[in-house]
Amino acid sequence: MGVPGLNSTDKKLTTSAIQSSYMAQPDSVSDEGTVRNAVSSADISKPGPVSIPWANTSTGSAGVINAITEENNGSYVCRIFTTTRHSYRGISNFDGKACLVGSGEWQMINFKEIG
């Protein structure tokens, strides 16, 4: 003696609202590109504290680059930076490094969440 419907499964109901072939791009990959663009276009010749805001309209993330230095030894140019990222996951801090590659484009070498 059981409760009707409790021990059975309704196999007539099927949904396909979510396509199994959909692959979302991770937020960090998209944010890396936005941060790279902000780092590479920053005017680091100005003295004083750094505060370079960035925003990614694709992910809704935003942040502020609060430290940036440039390494230039003649054969390569890199910029090492620290930024915040405000996203739906919360606020995080990141360290990163972007370098000018042979083709004249900036490439993100490192973008890592810290503490």
C-alpha positions in Angstrom: 0.0 0.0 0.0 1.7 3.1 -1.2 1.0 6.7 -2.2 -0.1 6.9 -5.8 2.7 8.3 -8.0 5.4 8.2 -5.4 7.0 5.0 -6.6 6.7 5.8 -10.3 8.4 8.1 -12.7 6.5 10.2 -15.3 8.5 9.5 -18.5 6.2 11.6 -20.7 7.8 14.9 -19.7 10.9 15.8 -21.6 12.5 19.2 -22.1 15.2 20.4 -24.3 15.7 24.0 -23.0 19.4 23.5 -22.7 21.4 22.4 -25.7 24.1 19.9 -24.8 26.5 21.3 -27.5 26.7 24.8 -25.9 30.1 25.6 -24.5 30.3 28.9 -22.6 33.6 30.8 -22.7 35.1 31.1 -19.2 34.8 34.5 -17.8 38.5 34.7 -17.0 39.5 34.2 -20.6 37.3 37.1 -21.8 38.4 39.2 -18.8 42.1 38.5 -19.6 41.7 40.1 -23.0 40.0 43.2 -21.5 42.7 43.6 -18.8 45.5 43.0 -21.4 44.1 45.8 -23.5 44.0 48.2 -20.5 47.5 47.2 -19.5 49.0 47.6 -23.0 47.3 51.0 -23.5 48.2 52.4 -20.1 50.4 55.6 -20.0 52.9 54.4 -17.4 55.1 57.5 -17.8 52.9 59.5 -15.4 54.3 59.6 -11.8 52.2 58.7 -8.8 49.8 55.9 -7.9 48.2 53.9 -10.6 44.4 53.6 -10.9 43.3 52.3 -14.3 39.6 51.1 -14.5 38.5 48.4 -16.9 35.1 46.9 -17.7 34.1 43.9 -19.7 30.6 44.2 -21.2 30.6 40.6 -22.3 30.9 39.2 -18.7 29.7 42.1 -16.6 33.1 42.1 -14.8 35.0 45.2 -13.9 38.0 46.1 -11.9 40.9 48.5 -11.3 44.5 48.0 -12.2 46.3 49.4 -9.1 49.9 48.6 -9.8 51.9 48.3 -13.1 55.6 48.3 -13.9 57.4 47.8 -17.2 60.4 45.5 -17.9 62.4 46.4 -21.0 65.7 44.7 -21.5 66.0 45.6 -25.2 64.8 42.2 -26.5 61.4 42.2 -25.0 58.9 44.5 -23.2 56.6 43.2 -20.5 54.2 44.8 -18.1 53.6 43.3 -14.7 50.5 44.4 -13.0 48.0 43.8 -10.1 44.2 44.3 -10.6 40.9 43.7 -8.9 38.1 41.9 -10.6 34.5 42.5 -9.5 32.2 39.8 -10.9 29.1 37.8 -10.1 31.5 35.5 -8.1 32.6 38.3 -5.9 35.7 40.5 -5.7 39.1 38.9 -6.4 42.7 40.2 -6.8 44.9 39.1 -9.7 48.6 39.3 -10.6 49.5 39.3 -14.3 52.1 39.8 -16.9 51.6 40.9 -20.5 54.4 41.0 -23.1 54.8 42.6 -26.5 55.4 39.7 -28.9 57.2 39.7 -32.3 54.1 40.7 -34.3 53.7 43.9 -32.3 50.7 42.5 -30.3 50.4 42.2 -26.6 50.0 38.7 -25.2 48.9 37.7 -21.7 51.7 35.6 -20.2 50.3 35.2 -16.7 46.9 36.1 -15.1 46.5 34.4 -11.8 44.1 34.9 -8.9 45.9 35.7 -5.6 44.9 35.4 -2.0 
